[in-house]
Amino acid sequence: MNTATADINPYLGILSKYKTSDRFQVIYQIYTSDYKEALERAKSIAIEQTIECPYSLVENTFIAETIVGKIETVTKMDPTHYVVCISYDTQAIGNEFTAFVNTLFGNSSLSYGIRLLAFSIPKRMSNQFKGPRLGINKLRNLVQINKEPILMSAIKPLGTSVEKLASMVYELASGGCSIIKDDHNLMNQSYAPFTSRVQACVNAIQAAYEETGYKALYIANCNGDGTEVYNRAYEAKKLGADGIMISPGLVGFGAIHQLSQDPNFNLPIFAHPSFAGPLTTTEQSGISPYCYFGQLTRLAGCDASIFTSFNGRFSYTKETCLSISKAATEPLHNISPMFPVPAGGMKSELFSSMYQVYGADVIFLVGGALLTHSNNLTQSTKFFRKQIKNLMNN
């Protein structure tokens, strides 16, 4: 069994047994067949993720009693690995999301044979890390579509002029595509600079609306160096973009969290999976897709999480994709659910199987298959919208 893409459910039951009001729980896979080694590695994680010094320096102190991670259980799951549950004091992370991520899997991520599976937070942390600002229901209100999958596409390829990209936006919007995003490679290149591209695409959305009465959302890619992420997010808002896209693998979850909690920023945030592969696809290290694309992305404040779906051109199984959807939408204190956005080689022929797995609360991101369906992008978009309608009617 490839545990990198295995069903997460058998592991989640371990988390539910150790919930407290002042500590958050984390489960890790430890690859060894020996209990003593698993226990020693668990002790190492508990120290490495908190004090990072010899335990003798803090023995019989407040730090030892409270700050050092507590091993709640060590459970053998199969002949190849154990799962350990370690709890951490909520005060140890302050108020920063980056500190939370660092405590989950900081230095221990450098050790082969340890994999972060999932975490559980007490309610008090949901007041600190509030999750999506909009979530599924409010995002549905923006696109005015209820109780069915939402069609999304992307403008591409890299190297296309601003005028051509804006034309694509107009044609997609005229055909009824609800959400249109920049390709993740479009940043601030000379042939499609950020400001002129965003302004042209916003104008194209408005032109299509005035002609058809259908208001699509334009999502601007705001990835960039350092503070450029925030500069571009605010510039996108000023220019009239309907939302932004950020890749946590490129700029960090902390950047997303800061924007999502900013009272002066109210646009929906879409997370893109670029650079997340090394973290989520290796079997005996990294982070489970459930945790990365689901739990962390949602808690950081994203309203939608893009990930590679089964039957596409990448490697995730149906079970893995279902686990991501579960983490995106399952009840979590007062935190809103976020949209799962399966992508990566999606075609209209896959809509039925995707619907069976994800249900209605999903955004179908279709790129190349829609852009190459015919020579008329508007008619192609109408075809894909019709396939979703047919799916719901049947």
N, C-alpha and C positions, 0 to 999 in steps of 0.2 A: 504494500500500500504506500502510495506517495503521500506522506502526511502534510506536505506543503499544500495539497489541494483536497485534504480529507474533510469529512463532515465535522463541523465544529461542535455540534450538539452534545456528544458524549462528554466533552470537556467542560462545557458551560455549567453542568450540574454541580461541579466542584465549587464554583464561585458562589453559588446560592447558599452554601452552608456556613459561610463565615462573614456575613455582612454585619457591620457595626456602624455607629453614627459618627465615629471620629477617625476611621481608617478606611482607606480604599484597598481593594484586593486585586491582585494580579496573578494570572496563571502563566507558567512557562513550561514548555517541553524541554526535558533534559535527556539527551540521547546517550543512554548507557543501559546495560542490562543488570547492573549491580546496585542494590539499594544503598549501600554505604557510600558509594561514589555519588549517587544522586543526592543524598543528604548533604554531603560535603560541598557539592556544587551549589545546592540551595543556600547553604550558609554563606558561601562566597558571594552569591547574588545579593543576599540580604545586606551584606556589608558594603559591597562594591557600589550598590545603588543608593547608598545613604552616606555613611561616614568615610568610606574609602581609606581606612587606616587600620592597623592592628586592633583587634577587639580589646586587647589588654589595656589600651589607652583610655577606654571609656567604661570598663567593667564596673558594675555596681554604682552607676551614675544615672541621672535622668536621661542622658543620651542613650545609654544602653537599653533602658526600660521603654523608651518612647520613640526615639528617632530611628534606631536600627530596625530594619525590616524584620517582621516576625514570621517565621515559617509556620503556616497553619496546617499544612498536610503535605505528604509525599505519597503519590499514588502511582502504582505501576499500571500502565494502560495496555501494553503489549510487550513482547520480549525485547523490543528495540528501545523503548523509552519510558520514562516516568513523567508525570505532570506534578509540578509543585505549585502550591498556592502560598504567596507571600503577601502580607498586609503592610501598609505604610501609613504613617501618621499624616493626616491632611495638612497639619501646620508645617510640615517639612517642605512643602512646595511653595509657600507664600501665596501670592495671588497671580502667578505667572503660568501661562499654559506651557511655555517652553520648559519651565522647571518641572512641570508634571510629566511631560514627554521624557525629559532627562532622567527622572526617577523611575519611570516605567522600564526604560531600556537604554541606559546611557553606556557606561563602560562595559557592562555585561554583554552588550551587542557585539563586542569585539571578540568574544569567545565562541569558537565553533562548537556546535552541538547544543546550543541554547536558542530557543525560539519563543518569542513573545506571542502568546495566543489571544488573550483577552483580559479585560479588567472590569471591575465593578466599582461604582462610586456611591457614597452615601448621598442623601438628599441635599445636605448642606453644600456639597460641591456643585450641585446643579444651579445653585444661586450664584455661584462664583463663575462657573463656565456654563453659560446659558444656552449654548447650541445655536441652531438656525434662528435668524431673525424673522424669516418668513415661514419656511417650512412648506410642506406639501399643500395645505389648504390655501394659504395666501398666494402661493405661486400659481395655483390653479385659478384663483380669482384674476390674476394678471392676464393669463392667456384665455380666460373665459371658456374653459373646457372642464367639464365635470365627468367623473366616473368612466374615463377611458384613457388609454395610453396617449401620451403627447408626442407629436412628431418634432424632432429637432434635426438640424443639419449644420454643416460647417462650410465656410467659404475657403477655398484653396484653389490651386497650390501656391506654395511659396514662389515668389518671382512674378506674380500677377500684379498688374497695376491697380491703383486705387479705383480708377474708373470701372475696370472690369469687375473688381470685387463688389463694388456698390451695385453694379448691374445684376450680379448674382443674388445679392440680398433682395433687390427689388423683385426679381423673378421668383425666388423662393417664397417671399412674403405674399406675392400676388397669387401663388398657387395654394396658399393655406398652411405653409410651414409655421408652426407656432413659435419656435425658438430657433434663432440663427446665430451661430457663434463664429468668432474668428478661429481659424486653425491655430493650434498651439504653437506653430512655428512662426506665425505672424507677430512680430514684436515692434521693432522700430527701424526696419530696413529701409534703404533709400528709395526703393521702388514702391513702397507702401508705408510711409511714415505713420506713426501712431496717431497723431492728431488729425491729419488729413484723412486717414482711413476711417477713423471713428466718426468724424463729422459726415463724411460721404455716406457711410452705412446708416447712420441715424436719419439722414435726409431721405435715403432710399426706403427705409421703413415707413416714414411719414408719407412719402409719395404713393406707396402701395396702399396704405390705409385710406388715403383720400380717394383713390380710384376704386378700391374694392370694398372698403368698410371693414376689412380684416386687419386687426392690429397684432403684428408679430412682435416678438421681443428680440432685440439685438444685444448680444453678449460680447463685450470687448475683452480680448486677452490682455491682462495687465501685468504679466510676468516681466521682471526687469531686475536690474542690479540695485541692491540695497533699498534706499528710500524711494527709488523710482517706482516700486510697486505701489506705494501710497500715492505718489504724485500722479501716476497713470489712473489709479482708481478714482481719484477725485476729479481728474480731468475728464475721464469718461462720463462721470456723473454730470459735470458741468456742460458737456457737449450734448447730453441727452440720451446716452446709452441706457438700456433697460436693465443691465446687469453686468457683472464682470466674471472673468475666469482666472483662476490662479492655480498653479501647480505646487502643492505642498512639498513635493519632492525636490523642487528647485529653490523655493524661497522659504520654506519652513511653515509648520502649522502655527507658530506664534504670530507670523505676519497676518495670516487669515483671521486668527482670533482677535487681534487688535482691531482690524477693520470691522469685523462682525459686531464688536461691542462698542464701536465708535458711535455716539448719539448723533453725529452729524453725517453719518453715512448709512443710507437705508436701502441700497440696491441688493438684490439677490446675488449670492456668491456661488459659482460653480467650481468644483475642484476637478482638475485634470490629472491623470495618472502618470504624466511624464516623469521619468527618472525613478519611479517606484519599483521597477522590476527587480533590481538586485535585493530589495528589501522583502519582497513578497512572493517570489517564485522559487527560492531555494528551499530545499527540504529540511535541512538540519540547522538553519540559522534564520535570521531575519524576523519578520512580523507576519502574522496571518493576515490574509486579505480581509477577513471579518473585522479584525482590529484596525487595520490601516485605512481601508476604503470605507468602512462602516463606522466603527466606534470613534476613532480619532477625528476623522473628517467631520462627522456630525457634531461632536462635542466642541470642536474648534469653531464651529459656526457656519459651516457650509449648508446651503439650501438644497444642493444637488451634488451627487458624487458620480463622476464618470469613471467607468472601469471596463475592462475587456471582458466581453461575454462569451459564454460557451457557444460552440459552433461558428465562431468567428476565426480570425487569423492568428489568435493567440491561444494560450494553453490552459486557461481556467476551465475547470469542470463545472457541470451543472450544480453539483453540491456546493462548490465554492461560491458560485454566483448567488445561489440561494442564501448562503450565509451572509454575504454582503448586504443583500436586500433585507434580511432579517435585522441586522445591526442598524440599518438605516431607518427602519420603520417601527421596530418593536417599542413598547412602552418604556419610557425612561424618566421617571419622576415627572417634572413639569417641562421637560425638553421636547420641542416639536420634532416630529419625524422629518426626514429629508428625502428627496426623490433619489432612488437608484437610477442611474443612467447607463445601461448596458450599451457597449459600443465595440468598435474594432472589427469591421468586416460584416456589419449587419445588412441583411437583405430582406425584402418584403416576404420572401418565402419562409423566413424564420419567425415572423410575427406571431404565428399561432403557438409555436413551442415556447417562445419568450413569454407570451401572455400566460401560459399555463404555469410557468415558473414564478414570474414576477407579479402577476395579477394586474389590476388596472392602474395602481399607483406607481407608474413607471414612465420614464421618458425614453423613447426609442431614438437613439442618435444614429442617423444613417448618413454617411458621407459619400464615399465613392460610388456606391450602388445607385444612389439617387442622382448624383451629378452626371453619371454616364448612362442613365436609363434611356434617354432619347436626346434629340437635338433641341428640344423645347423644355427648358428647365421648369417653367410654370406648369406645363402639362404633366411632366414627370412628378412634380410635387403633388398635384391633384391625384395622380394615380396612387401614390403612397398613402395619402390621406384616405382615399377610398378603401384601401386594403385594411386600414385600421377600423373604418366604419363597418366594413363587411365582417371583420373579426368580431366586433361587438354584436352585430345583428345575428350572427350565427351562434 
